[in-house]
Amino acid sequence: MAILIDVQNMYHSAKNLFDSRVNFEEVVKEGTSGRKLIRAIAYVVKSGESGDEEAFFNALKRLGIERKSKELQVFYGGAKKADWDVGITLDAVHLASSVDVIVLVSGDGDFLPLAEHLQHRGKIVEVMAFKKSASSELQERANNFTDLASDEKRFLYRK
């Protein structure tokens, strides 16, 4: 199995819904559920605005979570973009030949076609996210959906 973590999606959901941060160690434990983990990858965006970024990146490494990062894009006029959808999708399709289960830690509805593609190829697709902010179509499509808000003490760090 592989776990693919959309850090931006989880960060903003936890912050906006609960004024908290995600406990990724517990997310990976729950997502793995005793199964053999081949890869856990966190997709992050470097903003360069926070001194906490490096500490967070180091914490992911200590947990055995591989990190893929890219710089925050800032466009003329101040618009910002931080999107890993294509990278996560490509990795999921590539990893599908090596695993039976892909766990998407994201509520982003843009992953609905990915979930359908993987399932049509016989893969189990599980989604872990906050029900309130996750795409209802993605929740329904997943073979299993875990609402991270169901156990806030376990999956969240309060500020």
C-alpha positions in Angstrom: 0.0 0.0 0.0 1.0 3.6 -0.5 -0.2 6.8 1.3 -0.1 10.1 -0.6 -0.6 13.2 1.5 -1.8 16.5 0.0 -0.3 18.6 2.8 -1.7 21.9 1.6 -5.2 20.5 1.5 -4.9 19.0 5.0 -3.2 22.1 6.4 -5.9 24.5 5.3 -8.7 22.2 6.2 -7.4 21.7 9.8 -6.6 25.4 10.2 -10.0 26.6 8.9 -12.2 24.0 10.5 -10.5 23.5 13.8 -7.7 26.1 14.2 -5.4 23.1 14.5 -2.6 21.2 12.7 -2.8 17.6 11.4 -1.0 14.9 13.3 0.5 13.1 10.3 2.0 10.3 12.4 -1.4 9.2 13.5 -2.8 9.7 10.0 -0.2 7.3 8.6 -0.8 4.8 11.4 -4.5 4.8 10.7 -4.1 4.7 7.0 -1.7 1.8 7.2 -3.9 -0.2 9.6 -1.3 -3.0 10.0 -0.8 -3.4 6.2 2.6 -3.3 4.5 3.4 0.3 3.7 5.6 0.6 0.5 5.7 4.4 0.4 4.3 7.3 2.3 4.8 10.6 0.4 3.9 14.1 1.6 3.6 16.8 -1.1 4.5 20.2 0.3 4.8 23.7 -0.9 7.6 25.9 0.4 6.4 29.4 1.0 9.6 30.7 2.7 7.4 32.7 5.0 7.6 30.5 8.1 10.5 29.4 10.2 8.4 26.4 11.1 8.6 24.9 7.6 12.0 23.3 8.1 11.0 21.9 11.4 7.9 20.4 9.8 9.9 19.0 6.9 12.3 17.4 9.4 9.5 15.9 11.4 8.1 14.2 8.3 11.5 12.7 7.6 11.8 11.4 11.1 8.4 9.7 10.7 9.6 8.0 7.5 7.4 10.0 5.3 9.1 10.9 2.0 8.8 14.6 1.1 8.3 16.1 -2.3 8.4 19.9 -2.4 8.0 22.8 -4.8 8.2 26.5 -4.4 5.0 28.6 -4.0 4.2 30.3 -7.2 3.5 34.0 -6.9 2.0 35.7 -10.0 2.1 39.3 -11.1 -0.7 41.0 -9.1 -0.1 38.9 -6.0 -2.1 35.8 -6.9 -0.5 32.6 -5.4 -0.7 29.0 -6.5 0.3 25.9 -4.6 -0.9 22.8 -6.4 0.4 19.2 -6.4 -2.6 17.6 -8.1 -0.7 16.5 -11.2 2.3 15.3 -9.2 0.1 13.2 -6.8 -1.8 11.8 -9.7 1.3 10.7 -11.6 2.8 9.1 -8.5 -0.5 7.3 -7.8 -0.7 5.9 -11.3 3.0 4.9 -11.2 2.7 3.3 -7.8 -0.4 1.4 -8.8 1.7 -1.3 -10.5 3.4 -2.0 -7.1 0.6 -1.8 -4.6 -3.0 -3.0 -4.1 -4.2 0.0 -2.1 -3.7 3.8 -2.5 -4.6 6.0 0.4 -5.2 9.6 -0.7 -5.0 12.0 2.3 -6.9 14.8 0.7 -10.5 15.9 0.3 -9.9 17.5 -3.1 -12.6 16.6 -5.6 -10.0 17.0 -8.4 -8.9 13.5 -7.4 -12.2 11.9 -8.3 -11.0 10.9 -11.9 -7.8 9.5 -10.3 -9.9 7.4 -7.9 -12.1 6.1 -10.7 -9.0 5.3 -12.9 -7.3 3.3 -10.1 -10.5 1.4 -9.2 -11.0 0.5 -12.9 -7.6 -1.1 -12.7 -8.5 -3.2 -9.7 -7.0 -1.0 -7.0 -8.5 -0.1 -3.7 -8.7 3.6 -3.1 -9.1 4.9 0.4 -9.5 8.6 1.3 -8.7 10.2 4.6 -9.9 13.8 5.1 -12.2 16.0 7.0 -15.7 15.2 6.0 -16.9 18.8 6.3 -14.4 20.0 3.7 -14.0 16.9 1.6 -15.7 16.5 -1.8 -18.8 14.4 -1.3 -18.2 12.7 -4.7 -14.7 11.6 -3.6 -16.1 10.3 -0.3 -18.7 8.3 -2.1 -16.2 7.0 -4.7 -13.6 5.8 -2.2 -13.7 2.2 -1.2 -13.2 3.5 2.4 -13.5 7.0 3.7 -12.0 8.0 7.1 -13.2 11.3 8.6 -10.3 12.7 10.4 -12.7 14.8 12.5 -14.1 11.6 14.0 -11.2 11.5 16.5 -9.9 15.1 16.8 -7.7 14.3 19.8 -5.9 11.7 17.8 -5.6 13.4 14.4 -5.2 17.0 15.3 -2.8 19.2 17.3 -4.5 22.1 19.0 -2.5 25.4 18.9 
